Amino acid sequence: MQPTIDLADIRGFEDLWAQFSFRAPREVLRDQTERMLFDALGLGLEQAIQYLGQEQPELAAYKAWVLATAGPPDPEIIARYHAWLDRAPPPPGVRARIDAIDAAAPVLDADDLAHWEREGWVVLRQAISAGEAAAAEALLWEIVGGDPAVPASWYDYRGNGIMVQHFQHPALEAARRSPRIHKAFAQLWGTADLWVTVDRMSFNPPETVARPFRGPRLHWDASLALPIPFATQGILYLTDTAADQGAFTLVPGFHHRLERWLAEVGDRDPRRIDLSGEAIPIPAGAGE
């Protein structure tokens, strides 16, 4: 039987509460540590920050909210988080899973990796099973109140743009713990010693004259201060998505000319420059 974790014993927990409920300066914890701790607790970043900022709860109320929202934290994940803080090796159980992923057969072949290097994106086929994709899809339809057979119902949901702020559910955990997804990221990073983030869903139906895309069509998810470090993101399609059905869009190969482009921009704000004419949509199937 695994030991029960007292939230008060998790390093940084009270500091995080104090920062985001405006009881302490924001300099208490490093940025990466903040995200790591939220992930270790099983909380979405926006979810936790919004609750703390709007409710400004007392510490006891915040503890109760964490347990009610994400359940008791996994002792092994908390042990790994503490080891990471100490720059120590992960616990044996975590180390064994990391080693198993490192030893697993590649899921991205040589052509996939060449495409990744050239274009800056790649599609991982069968990232999760058809059943897992269907379960997550059903959850999403339930949350947005839509019916896949009734297109008119696709446009009733009013969220944060296309983002659906829902983070905890077994169907989402199945995707987060997919060995194929883990292996794909391990190939791109050169290590399986990676951290699972607790991210949200999105709902992006095809635009119509009455309901144009709420955008933005392109945006930056990183600081543009040089040097820009290597980073990755992943979008998991829950339904078969054609190029004209709200597919993810990007400017292919832009990473090869980003620094030169920033130099050419000069004093202009690069975030306000429209690159949509160079962008392409990326179609993919359910579970890819």
C-alpha positions in Angstrom: 0.0 0.0 0.0 1.3 3.4 -1.0 1.8 6.0 1.8 -0.6 8.9 2.1 1.0 12.3 1.2 0.2 15.3 3.4 0.1 18.3 1.1 1.9 20.4 3.8 4.9 18.1 3.3 5.3 18.8 -0.4 8.1 21.3 -0.8 6.9 24.6 -2.3 3.2 23.9 -1.8 2.6 26.7 0.7 4.8 29.1 -1.2 2.8 28.4 -4.4 -0.4 29.1 -2.5 1.0 32.3 -1.1 2.2 33.6 -4.5 -0.9 33.0 -6.5 -3.3 34.1 -3.8 -1.4 37.4 -3.5 0.0 36.7 0.0 3.6 36.8 -1.1 5.8 38.2 -3.9 5.9 36.2 -7.2 9.7 35.7 -6.9 9.4 32.9 -4.3 9.6 30.0 -6.8 11.3 29.5 -10.2 8.9 29.4 -13.2 9.7 25.8 -14.0 9.3 24.7 -10.4 5.8 26.3 -10.4 4.7 24.3 -13.4 6.4 21.1 -12.2 4.5 21.3 -8.9 1.1 21.9 -10.5 1.8 18.9 -12.7 2.9 16.8 -9.8 -0.4 17.6 -8.0 -2.4 16.7 -11.1 -3.6 20.3 -11.6 -3.9 22.3 -14.8 -1.8 25.5 -14.8 -4.7 27.8 -15.7 -7.1 25.9 -13.5 -5.0 26.4 -10.3 -3.9 29.9 -11.0 -7.5 31.0 -11.7 -8.8 29.4 -8.5 -6.1 30.9 -6.4 -6.3 34.4 -7.9 -10.1 34.7 -7.9 -10.9 32.9 -4.6 -7.8 33.8 -2.7 -8.6 30.9 -0.3 -7.1 30.2 3.1 -4.5 27.5 3.0 -6.9 24.9 4.5 -9.5 25.7 1.8 -6.8 25.4 -0.9 -5.7 22.0 0.4 -9.3 20.8 0.3 -9.8 22.1 -3.2 -6.7 20.3 -4.5 -7.9 17.0 -3.0 -11.4 17.4 -4.3 -10.2 18.5 -7.8 -7.3 16.2 -8.5 -7.5 13.6 -5.7 -4.6 12.6 -3.4 -1.2 13.1 -5.1 0.7 10.1 -6.2 3.5 9.4 -3.7 5.8 8.3 -6.4 5.3 11.4 -8.5 5.9 13.6 -5.4 9.0 11.6 -4.6 10.2 12.3 -8.2 9.4 16.0 -7.9 11.4 16.2 -4.6 14.3 14.4 -6.3 14.1 16.8 -9.2 14.4 19.7 -6.8 17.5 18.1 -5.3 18.9 17.3 -8.7 18.9 13.7 -7.6 18.0 10.6 -9.7 14.3 9.7 -9.9 13.0 7.0 -7.6 13.6 3.4 -8.6 10.0 2.8 -9.9 10.1 5.9 -12.1 13.7 5.0 -13.2 12.5 1.6 -14.3 9.7 3.0 -16.5 12.1 5.6 -18.0 14.5 2.8 -18.9 11.7 0.8 -20.4 10.7 3.6 -22.7 14.4 4.3 -23.6 14.7 0.6 -24.5 11.5 0.4 -26.5 11.5 0.2 -30.3 11.2 3.6 -32.0 7.8 4.9 -33.0 9.1 7.6 -35.3 11.2 6.2 -38.2 14.0 7.8 -40.1 11.6 9.5 -42.5 9.6 10.9 -39.6 12.6 12.3 -37.9 13.9 13.8 -41.2 10.5 15.4 -41.7 10.6 16.7 -38.1 14.0 18.3 -38.6 13.0 19.8 -42.0 9.5 21.0 -41.3 9.3 21.3 -37.5 6.4 19.0 -37.1 5.6 15.3 -37.4 2.4 13.1 -37.1 2.6 10.2 -34.7 0.2 7.6 -36.0 -1.9 5.5 -33.5 -0.6 7.6 -30.6 -3.5 6.2 -28.6 -6.0 3.4 -29.4 -9.3 4.0 -31.2 -11.1 3.2 -28.0 -9.1 5.7 -26.0 -9.7 8.4 -28.6 -13.4 7.7 -28.6 -13.6 7.9 -24.8 -11.8 11.3 -24.8 -14.0 12.4 -27.7 -17.2 11.5 -25.8 -16.0 13.4 -22.7 -15.4 16.5 -24.9 -18.8 16.4 -26.5 -20.4 16.1 -23.1 -18.5 19.1 -21.8 -19.3 21.3 -24.7 -22.9 20.1 -24.9 -22.7 19.2 -28.6 -23.9 16.3 -30.6 -21.5 15.0 -33.3 -24.5 14.2 -35.5 -26.0 17.7 -35.3 -23.6 20.3 -36.7 -25.8 23.2 -35.4 -25.0 22.1 -31.9 -21.2 22.6 -32.4 -21.4 26.3 -32.0 -23.3 26.7 -28.7 -20.2 26.3 -26.4 -18.7 29.5 -25.1 -15.3 28.8 -23.7 -11.9 30.6 -23.6 -11.6 30.8 -27.4 -11.2 27.2 -28.6 -9.8 26.1 -25.2 -11.9 23.8 -22.9 -10.7 24.2 -19.4 -11.2 20.6 -18.3 -8.2 18.7 -16.9 -9.1 15.7 -14.7 -10.7 12.6 -16.1 -9.6 8.9 -16.7 -9.9 9.4 -20.4 -7.4 12.2 -20.3 -5.0 10.2 -18.1 -5.0 7.4 -20.7 -3.6 9.8 -23.3 -1.1 11.4 -20.9 0.3 8.0 -20.0 0.5 6.6 -23.6 3.8 4.7 -24.0 3.8 5.6 -27.7 3.5 9.3 -27.1 6.2 9.0 -24.4 8.5 7.2 -26.8 7.9 9.8 -29.5 8.9 12.7 -27.3 11.8 10.6 -26.0 13.1 10.3 -29.5 12.8 14.1 -30.1 14.4 15.0 -26.8 17.0 12.3 -26.7 15.8 11.0 -23.3 12.8 9.4 -21.8 13.3 11.2 -18.5 10.5 13.6 -19.3 7.6 15.1 -17.2 3.9 14.6 -18.1 2.1 18.0 -18.1 -1.6 18.3 -17.1 -3.0 20.2 -20.1 -6.5 21.1 -21.3 -8.6 20.1 -24.3 -9.8 22.3 -27.2 -12.8 22.3 -29.4 -12.5 23.9 -32.8 -15.4 23.3 -35.2 -15.2 24.3 -38.8 -15.9 28.0 -39.3 -19.1 29.3 -40.9 -20.2 32.7 -42.2 -22.2 33.1 -39.0 -19.4 31.7 -36.7 -16.0 32.6 -38.0 -12.9 31.3 -36.3 -12.3 33.1 -33.0 -8.6 32.9 -33.4 -5.9 33.9 -33.4 -4.9 31.8 -36.4 -1.2 31.9 -35.4 0.4 32.8 -32.1 3.7 32.4 -30.3 3.9 30.0 -27.4 7.4 31.1 -26.4 9.5 34.0 -25.5 11.3 35.5 -28.6 14.3 36.5 -26.6 17.4 34.9 -28.1 18.7 32.3 -27.7 15.3 30.4 -27.9 15.7 27.0 -26.3 14.5 23.7 -27.8 10.9 22.9 -26.9 8.0 20.8 -28.0 4.3 20.7 -27.9 1.8 18.0 -29.0 -1.9 18.2 -30.1 -3.8 14.9 -29.9 -6.7 14.7 -32.4 -9.8 13.0 -31.0 -11.6 12.8 -34.4 -10.6 12.4 -38.0 -9.7 16.0 -38.9 -9.3 17.2 -42.5 -7.4 20.3 -43.5 -10.6 22.4 -43.7 -12.1 21.1 -40.4 -10.3 23.2 -37.8 -6.9 21.4 -38.1 -3.8 22.7 -36.3 -2.0 25.3 -38.4 1.7 26.3 -38.5 4.4 27.8 -40.6 6.5 24.8 -41.7 10.3 25.0 -41.3 10.2 28.4 -39.7 12.6 27.3 -37.0 15.4 27.3 -39.5 15.0 31.0 -40.3 13.6 32.3 -37.0 16.7 34.1 -35.8 17.4 35.7 -39.2 13.7 36.8 -39.5 13.8 38.4 -36.0 16.9 40.3 -37.1 15.1 41.5 -40.2 12.0 42.6 -38.2 14.0 45.3 -36.6 12.0 47.6 -34.3 8.6 46.1 -35.3 6.8 43.9 -32.9 7.2 40.4 -34.3 4.1 39.2 -32.5 2.0 41.6 -34.7 3.4 40.5 -38.0 0.9 38.4 -40.0 2.5 35.1 -41.2 -0.8 33.4 -42.0 -0.1 33.5 -45.7 2.8 31.0 -45.1 0.8 28.7 -42.8 -0.6 25.3 -43.6 -3.1 23.1 -41.8 -2.1 19.7 -40.6 -4.8 17.0 -41.1 -4.6 13.8 -39.1 -6.8 11.0 -37.8 -8.5 10.3 -34.5 -5.9 9.2 -31.9 -3.0 10.8 -33.9 
